Amino acid sequence: MLLKLLILFIVLPLLDLWLLFTLTDGSIVSFGVTIGLVVGTGIVGAHLARRQGLAAWKNFHSELNRGALPADTMLDGVLILLAGAVLITPGLITDAVGLALLVPPIRRFVRTRLVNRLMSKIQIHPVASPHFPSDTDPNRPVDATVIDAEFQRHDDDAVH
């Protein structure tokens, strides 16, 4: 995990800087074009993230009103928020990642991969107890007795 964070916060910004310096070397594009490209992708990306974020918010509420679980919509909202955060970070690599997350088919692919990875990390273990036997428990009584009762508390030390 530490290695992934190291790559994310140190190596990726260094790669972005290297790419910006390589592009502004003069042989590929000028300094102004590079800065314009970074600022332009940031502005366009922020506008797209805002629009798609509002659409995800509306979808979230419509699914809740229908009584459906908006899990996919919530993950879309998180990925759109991540895209917006990455887009306001200066750099061409981060802008490419942010813009890619704003493309619905790519976002759906990332969402599916994320869900599959999280599901592979979850382990479900059935637990049985004598009070609540599971359906798969071979020692489960076939006809369990249910006793319906009421009770009243009587304090023996209280004076009547």
ZAPA-38344 format. One line per field, with one value per atom (N, C-alpha, C): atom name; x, z, y; residue number from 0. Coordinates in Angstrom, 1 decimal. Each point is the difference from the previous one (the first is absolute). Example, Ala and Ser with C-alpha at 12.3 -4.5 7.8 and 13.67 -1.06 7.14 Angstrom:
! residues 2
vomar N,CA,C,N,CA,C
xx 13.2,-0.9,0.9,-0.4,0.9,-0.8
zz 7.8,0.0,0.0,-0.7,0.0,0.8
yy -5.7,1.2,1.2,1.1,1.1,1.1
drenke 0,0,0,1,1,1
//
This chain:
! residues 160
vomar N,CA,C,N,CA,C,N,CA,C,N,CA,C,N,CA,C,N,CA,C,N,CA,C,N,CA,C,N,CA,C,N,CA,C,N,CA,C,N,CA,C,N,CA,C,N,CA,C,N,CA,C,N,CA,C,N,CA,C,N,CA,C,N,CA,C,N,CA,C,N,CA,C,N,CA,C,N,CA,C,N,CA,C,N,CA,C,N,CA,C,N,CA,C,N,CA,C,N,CA,C,N,CA,C,N,CA,C,N,CA,C,N,CA,C,N,CA,C,N,CA,C,N,CA,C,N,CA,C,N,CA,C,N,CA,C,N,CA,C,N,CA,C,N,CA,C,N,CA,C,N,CA,C,N,CA,C,N,CA,C,N,CA,C,N,CA,C,N,CA,C,N,CA,C,N,CA,C,N,CA,C,N,CA,C,N,CA,C,N,CA,C,N,CA,C,N,CA,C,N,CA,C,N,CA,C,N,CA,C,N,CA,C,N,CA,C,N,CA,C,N,CA,C,N,CA,C,N,CA,C,N,CA,C,N,CA,C,N,CA,C,N,CA,C,N,CA,C,N,CA,C,N,CA,C,N,CA,C,N,CA,C,N,CA,C,N,CA,C,N,CA,C,N,CA,C,N,CA,C,N,CA,C,N,CA,C,N,CA,C,N,CA,C,N,CA,C,N,CA,C,N,CA,C,N,CA,C,N,CA,C,N,CA,C,N,CA,C,N,CA,C,N,CA,C,N,CA,C,N,CA,C,N,CA,C,N,CA,C,N,CA,C,N,CA,C,N,CA,C,N,CA,C,N,CA,C,N,CA,C,N,CA,C,N,CA,C,N,CA,C,N,CA,C,N,CA,C,N,CA,C,N,CA,C,N,CA,C,N,CA,C,N,CA,C,N,CA,C,N,CA,C,N,CA,C,N,CA,C,N,CA,C,N,CA,C,N,CA,C,N,CA,C,N,CA,C,N,CA,C,N,CA,C,N,CA,C,N,CA,C,N,CA,C,N,CA,C,N,CA,C,N,CA,C,N,CA,C,N,CA,C,N,CA,C,N,CA,C,N,CA,C,N,CA,C,N,CA,C,N,CA,C,N,CA,C,N,CA,C,N,CA,C,N,CA,C,N,CA,C,N,CA,C,N,CA,C,N,CA,C,N,CA,C,N,CA,C,N,CA,C,N,CA,C,N,CA,C,N,CA,C,N,CA,C,N,CA,C,N,CA,C,N,CA,C,N,CA,C,N,CA,C,N,CA,C,N,CA,C
xx 0.8,-0.8,0.9,1.0,0.9,0.7,0.3,0.6,-1.0,-1.2,-1.0,-0.2,0.0,-0.1,1.2,1.2,1.2,0.0,-0.5,-0.1,-1.0,-1.2,-1.0,0.4,0.7,0.3,1.4,0.9,1.3,0.3,-0.1,0.4,-0.9,-1.4,-0.9,0.2,0.1,0.3,1.4,1.0,1.3,-0.2,-0.7,-0.3,-0.7,-1.0,-0.7,0.9,0.9,0.9,1.0,0.5,0.9,-0.7,-1.3,-0.7,-0.2,-0.4,-0.1,1.3,1.1,1.3,0.4,-0.3,0.3,-0.8,-1.3,-0.8,0.4,0.4,0.4,1.4,0.7,1.4,0.1,-1.1,0.0,0.0,0.4,0.0,-1.3,-0.9,-1.3,-1.1,-0.2,-0.9,0.6,-0.6,0.6,-0.6,0.7,-0.4,-1.5,-0.4,-1.3,-1.1,0.3,-0.9,-0.1,1.1,-0.1,-0.8,0.2,-0.7,-1.5,-0.3,-1.3,-0.7,0.7,-0.5,-0.4,0.9,-0.2,-1.2,-0.1,-1.1,-1.3,0.1,-1.2,-0.6,0.8,-0.5,-0.6,0.6,-0.5,-1.4,-0.2,-1.3,-1.0,0.3,-1.0,-0.3,1.0,-0.2,-0.9,0.3,-0.8,-1.5,-0.2,-1.4,-0.7,0.8,-0.6,-0.3,1.0,-0.2,-1.2,-0.2,-1.2,-1.3,-0.1,-1.2,-0.3,1.1,-0.2,-0.3,0.6,-0.3,-1.4,-0.5,-1.4,-1.0,0.4,-0.8,0.0,1.2,0.1,-0.9,0.0,-0.8,-1.5,-0.4,-1.4,-0.4,0.9,-0.2,-0.1,0.9,0.0,-1.4,-0.5,-1.3,-1.1,0.0,-1.1,0.0,1.2,0.1,-0.5,0.3,-0.5,-1.5,-0.5,-1.5,-0.7,0.6,-0.5,0.1,0.8,0.2,1.2,0.8,1.1,1.2,1.0,1.3,0.9,0.4,0.8,1.5,0.4,1.4,0.9,-0.5,0.8,0.1,-1.1,-0.1,1.0,0.0,0.9,1.5,0.3,1.4,0.3,-1.0,0.2,0.3,-0.7,0.2,1.4,0.4,1.4,1.1,-0.2,0.9,0.0,-1.1,-0.1,0.7,-0.2,0.7,1.5,0.4,1.4,0.6,-0.8,0.4,0.1,-0.9,0.1,1.2,0.3,1.2,1.3,0.0,1.2,0.1,-1.1,0.1,0.5,-0.3,0.5,1.5,0.6,1.4,0.7,1.0,0.7,0.8,-0.1,0.7,-0.8,0.7,-0.7,-0.4,0.8,-0.3,-1.3,0.0,-1.1,-1.3,0.2,-1.1,-0.6,0.9,-0.4,-0.8,0.5,-0.7,-1.4,0.0,-1.3,-1.0,0.5,-1.0,-0.4,0.8,-0.4,-1.1,0.1,-1.0,-1.3,0.0,-1.3,-0.7,0.7,-0.6,-0.8,-1.4,-0.8,0.4,0.3,0.4,1.3,1.0,1.2,-0.3,-0.8,-0.4,-0.7,-0.9,-0.7,1.0,1.0,1.0,0.8,0.4,0.8,-0.9,-1.3,-0.9,-0.1,-0.2,-0.1,1.2,1.2,1.3,0.1,-0.4,0.1,-0.9,-1.2,-1.0,0.5,0.5,0.5,1.2,0.9,1.1,-0.4,-1.0,-0.5,-0.7,-0.8,-0.7,1.0,1.1,0.9,0.7,0.0,0.6,-1.0,-1.3,-1.0,-0.1,0.0,-0.2,-1.2,-0.9,-1.3,0.1,-0.1,0.0,-1.3,-0.8,-1.2,0.3,-0.8,0.2,-1.3,0.0,-1.2,0.2,-1.2,0.0,-1.2,0.0,-1.1,-1.3,0.1,-1.2,-0.5,0.9,-0.3,0.7,-0.5,0.7,-0.1,1.0,-0.1,-0.8,-0.4,-0.7,0.8,1.3,0.9,0.6,-0.4,0.5,-0.6,0.8,-0.6,-0.6,0.4,-0.5,-1.2,-0.5,-1.2,-1.2,-0.8,-1.2,-1.0,-0.7,-0.9,-1.2,-0.6,-1.1,0.3,0.5,0.3,-1.2,0.0,-1.1,0.1,-1.0,0.0,-0.9,0.5,-0.8,-0.3,-1.2,-0.4,-0.3,0.6,-0.2,0.0,-0.5,0.0,0.6,0.6,0.6,-0.3,0.1,-0.1,1.1,0.6,1.1,-0.6,0.4,-0.4,1.3,0.1,1.2,-0.4,0.8,-0.2,0.3,0.9,0.4,-0.9,-0.9,-0.9,-1.1,-0.4,-1.1,-1.3,-0.9,-1.3,-1.0
zz 0.0,0.0,0.0,0.8,0.1,-1.4,-0.7,-1.3,-1.0,0.1,-0.9,0.3,1.3,0.3,-0.4,0.1,-0.4,-1.5,-0.8,-1.4,-0.3,0.7,-0.3,0.3,1.1,0.5,-0.4,-0.4,-0.4,-1.4,-0.4,-1.4,-1.0,0.2,-1.0,-0.2,1.0,-0.2,-0.7,0.3,-0.7,-1.5,-0.3,-1.4,-0.7,0.7,-0.6,-0.3,1.0,-0.2,-1.2,0.0,-1.1,-1.4,0.0,-1.3,-0.4,1.0,-0.3,-0.5,0.7,-0.4,-1.4,-0.3,-1.3,-1.1,0.3,-1.0,-0.3,1.1,-0.1,-0.5,-0.3,-0.4,-1.3,-0.7,-1.2,-1.2,0.1,-1.2,-0.3,1.0,-0.3,0.0,1.1,0.0,0.9,-0.1,0.8,1.4,0.8,1.5,0.1,-0.8,0.1,-0.4,-1.0,-0.4,1.1,0.6,1.1,1.1,0.5,1.1,-0.4,-1.3,-0.4,0.0,-0.4,0.0,1.4,1.0,1.4,0.5,-0.2,0.5,-0.7,-1.3,-0.8,0.4,0.2,0.5,1.4,0.8,1.4,-0.1,-0.8,-0.1,-0.6,-1.1,-0.7,1.0,0.6,0.9,1.2,0.6,1.1,-0.4,-1.2,-0.5,-0.2,-0.6,-0.2,1.3,1.0,1.3,0.7,-0.1,0.6,-0.6,-1.3,-0.7,0.3,0.0,0.2,1.5,0.9,1.4,0.3,-0.6,0.2,-0.5,-1.2,-0.6,1.0,0.5,0.9,1.3,0.5,1.1,-0.2,-1.2,-0.4,-0.1,-0.6,-0.2,1.4,0.9,1.4,0.6,-0.1,0.7,-0.7,-1.4,-0.6,0.3,0.2,0.4,1.4,0.9,1.3,0.1,-0.8,-0.1,-0.5,-0.9,-0.5,1.0,1.0,1.0,-0.4,-1.0,-0.4,0.8,0.1,0.6,-1.0,0.2,-1.0,0.1,0.1,0.2,-1.2,-1.2,-1.2,-0.2,0.3,-0.1,1.1,1.1,1.1,-0.5,-0.5,-0.5,-1.1,-0.9,-1.1,0.6,1.0,0.6,0.6,0.7,0.6,-1.1,-1.1,-1.1,-0.7,-0.1,-0.6,0.9,1.3,1.0,-0.1,-0.2,-0.1,-1.3,-1.1,-1.3,0.2,0.6,0.2,0.9,1.0,0.8,-0.8,-0.8,-0.8,-1.1,-0.5,-1.1,0.5,1.2,0.5,0.4,0.0,0.2,-1.3,0.0,-1.3,-0.5,-1.2,-0.6,-1.1,-1.0,-1.2,0.3,0.8,0.3,0.9,1.1,0.8,-0.7,-0.9,-0.8,-0.9,-0.6,-0.8,0.9,1.2,0.9,0.3,0.4,0.4,-1.2,-1.2,-1.1,-0.3,0.1,-0.3,1.0,1.3,1.0,-0.3,-0.8,-0.4,-1.2,-0.6,-1.2,0.6,-0.2,0.7,-0.2,-1.3,-0.1,0.7,0.1,0.7,1.5,0.5,1.4,0.4,-0.9,0.3,0.1,-0.9,0.1,1.3,0.4,1.2,1.2,0.0,1.0,0.2,-1.1,0.0,0.5,-0.4,0.5,1.5,0.4,1.5,0.8,-0.5,0.8,0.0,-1.1,0.0,0.9,0.0,0.9,1.5,0.3,1.4,0.4,-0.9,0.2,0.3,-0.7,0.2,1.4,0.6,1.3,1.1,-0.3,1.1,0.1,1.3,0.3,0.8,-0.4,0.8,0.7,1.3,0.7,0.8,-0.3,0.7,1.5,0.9,1.4,0.5,0.7,0.6,1.5,0.7,1.4,0.4,1.3,0.4,0.0,0.2,0.0,-1.3,-1.0,-1.3,-1.0,-0.2,-0.9,-1.5,-0.7,-1.4,-0.8,-1.2,-0.9,-0.4,-0.1,-0.5,1.1,1.3,1.1,0.1,-0.1,0.0,1.3,1.1,1.4,0.3,-1.0,0.3,0.3,1.0,0.3,-1.2,-0.3,-1.2,0.4,1.2,0.4,1.3,-0.2,1.2,0.7,1.3,0.8,0.3,-0.2,0.2,1.2,1.0,1.2,0.1,-0.1,0.1,1.5,0.6,1.4,0.3,1.2,0.5,1.4,0.5,1.3,0.7,1.3,0.9,1.0,0.3,0.9,1.4,0.9,1.4,0.9,0.6,0.9,1.4,0.4,1.3,1.2,-0.2,1.1,0.1,-0.9,0.0,1.1,0.6,1.0,-0.7,0.3,-0.7,0.9
yy -1.2,1.2,1.3,-0.1,1.2,0.2,-1.1,0.2,0.7,-0.4,0.6,1.5,0.3,1.4,0.8,-0.6,0.6,0.3,-1.0,0.2,1.1,0.0,1.0,1.4,0.2,1.4,0.5,-0.9,0.5,-0.3,-1.3,-0.3,0.6,0.0,0.5,1.5,0.8,1.5,0.2,-0.8,0.1,-0.4,-1.0,-0.3,1.1,0.6,1.1,1.2,0.3,1.1,-0.3,-1.3,-0.4,0.2,-0.4,0.1,1.5,0.8,1.4,0.7,-0.4,0.6,-0.6,-1.2,-0.6,0.7,0.2,0.7,1.4,0.7,1.5,0.2,-1.1,0.1,0.9,0.1,0.9,-0.9,-1.2,-0.8,-0.6,-0.2,-0.6,1.2,0.6,1.2,1.0,1.2,1.2,-0.1,0.8,0.1,0.5,0.9,0.6,-1.1,-0.8,-1.0,-1.0,-0.4,-1.0,0.5,1.2,0.6,0.1,0.5,0.0,-1.3,-1.0,-1.4,-0.4,0.2,-0.4,0.8,1.3,0.8,-0.3,-0.3,-0.3,-1.3,-1.0,-1.3,0.1,0.8,0.2,0.7,1.0,0.7,-0.9,-0.6,-0.9,-1.2,-0.6,-1.1,0.4,1.2,0.5,0.1,0.6,0.1,-1.3,-1.0,-1.3,-0.7,0.1,-0.6,0.6,1.3,0.6,-0.5,0.0,-0.5,-1.5,-0.8,-1.4,-0.3,0.8,-0.1,0.3,1.1,0.3,-1.0,-0.6,-1.1,-1.2,-0.3,-1.2,0.3,1.2,0.4,-0.2,0.5,-0.2,-1.5,-0.8,-1.4,-0.7,0.5,-0.6,0.2,1.3,0.3,-0.8,-0.1,-0.7,-1.5,-0.6,-1.4,-0.2,1.0,-0.1,0.1,0.9,0.2,-1.2,-0.7,-1.3,-1.1,0.2,-1.1,-0.9,0.4,-0.9,0.4,-0.9,0.3,0.7,1.2,0.7,-0.2,-1.3,-0.3,0.4,-0.3,0.4,1.5,0.7,1.4,0.7,-0.6,0.5,-0.2,-1.1,-0.2,0.9,0.2,1.0,1.4,0.4,1.3,0.1,-1.1,0.0,0.1,-0.7,0.0,1.4,0.6,1.4,1.0,-0.2,0.9,-0.2,-1.2,-0.3,0.6,-0.1,0.6,1.5,0.6,1.5,0.4,-0.8,0.3,-0.2,-1.0,-0.3,1.1,0.5,1.0,1.3,0.4,1.3,-0.1,-1.2,-0.2,0.3,0.9,0.4,-1.2,-0.3,-1.1,-0.6,-0.5,-0.6,-1.5,-0.7,-1.4,0.0,0.9,0.0,0.5,0.9,0.5,-1.1,-0.9,-1.1,-1.0,-0.3,-0.9,0.6,1.3,0.6,0.0,0.4,0.0,-1.4,-1.0,-1.4,-0.4,0.4,-0.4,0.7,1.1,0.7,-0.6,-1.0,-0.7,-1.1,-0.1,-1.0,-1.4,-0.5,-1.4,-0.3,0.9,-0.2,0.0,0.9,0.0,-1.2,-0.6,-1.2,-1.2,0.0,-1.0,0.1,1.2,0.2,-0.4,0.4,-0.4,-1.5,-0.7,-1.5,-0.6,0.5,-0.6,0.3,1.2,0.3,-0.9,-0.2,-0.8,-1.4,-0.6,-1.3,-0.2,1.0,-0.1,0.1,0.8,0.1,-1.3,-0.5,-1.3,-1.1,0.0,-1.1,0.1,1.2,0.1,-0.3,-0.1,-0.3,-1.5,-0.4,-1.4,-0.2,-0.9,-0.2,-1.3,-0.1,-1.2,-0.2,-1.0,-0.2,-0.4,0.5,-0.3,-0.5,-1.1,-0.6,0.1,0.1,-0.1,-0.8,-0.6,-0.8,0.8,1.3,0.8,0.4,0.2,0.3,-0.9,-1.2,-0.9,0.5,-0.3,0.4,-1.1,0.4,-0.9,-1.2,0.2,-1.1,-0.8,0.2,-0.7,-1.4,-1.1,-1.3,-0.4,0.6,-0.3,0.9,0.7,0.9,-0.8,0.3,-0.8,0.2,-1.0,0.0,0.9,-0.2,0.7,0.8,1.2,0.8,0.5,0.0,0.4,1.5,0.7,1.5,0.2,0.7,0.3,1.5,0.4,1.4,0.2,1.0,0.2,1.5,0.4,1.3,-0.1,1.1,-0.1,1.3,0.0,1.1,0.0,1.1,0.0,0.2,-0.8,0.1,0.2,1.1,0.1,-0.5,-1.0,-0.6,0.9,0.9,0.9,1.2,0.2,1.2,-0.2,1.0,0.0,0.2,-0.9,0.1,0.7
drenke 0,0,0,1,1,1,2,2,2,3,3,3,4,4,4,5,5,5,6,6,6,7,7,7,8,8,8,9,9,9,10,10,10,11,11,11,12,12,12,13,13,13,14,14,14,15,15,15,16,16,16,17,17,17,18,18,18,19,19,19,20,20,20,21,21,21,22,22,22,23,23,23,24,24,24,25,25,25,26,26,26,27,27,27,28,28,28,29,29,29,30,30,30,31,31,31,32,32,32,33,33,33,34,34,34,35,35,35,36,36,36,37,37,37,38,38,38,39,39,39,40,40,40,41,41,41,42,42,42,43,43,43,44,44,44,45,45,45,46,46,46,47,47,47,48,48,48,49,49,49,50,50,50,51,51,51,52,52,52,53,53,53,54,54,54,55,55,55,56,56,56,57,57,57,58,58,58,59,59,59,60,60,60,61,61,61,62,62,62,63,63,63,64,64,64,65,65,65,66,66,66,67,67,67,68,68,68,69,69,69,70,70,70,71,71,71,72,72,72,73,73,73,74,74,74,75,75,75,76,76,76,77,77,77,78,78,78,79,79,79,80,80,80,81,81,81,82,82,82,83,83,83,84,84,84,85,85,85,86,86,86,87,87,87,88,88,88,89,89,89,90,90,90,91,91,91,92,92,92,93,93,93,94,94,94,95,95,95,96,96,96,97,97,97,98,98,98,99,99,99,100,100,100,101,101,101,102,102,102,103,103,103,104,104,104,105,105,105,106,106,106,107,107,107,108,108,108,109,109,109,110,110,110,111,111,111,112,112,112,113,113,113,114,114,114,115,115,115,116,116,116,117,117,117,118,118,118,119,119,119,120,120,120,121,121,121,122,122,122,123,123,123,124,124,124,125,125,125,126,126,126,127,127,127,128,128,128,129,129,129,130,130,130,131,131,131,132,132,132,133,133,133,134,134,134,135,135,135,136,136,136,137,137,137,138,138,138,139,139,139,140,140,140,141,141,141,142,142,142,143,143,143,144,144,144,145,145,145,146,146,146,147,147,147,148,148,148,149,149,149,150,150,150,151,151,151,152,152,152,153,153,153,154,154,154,155,155,155,156,156,156,157,157,157,158,158,158,159,159,159
//
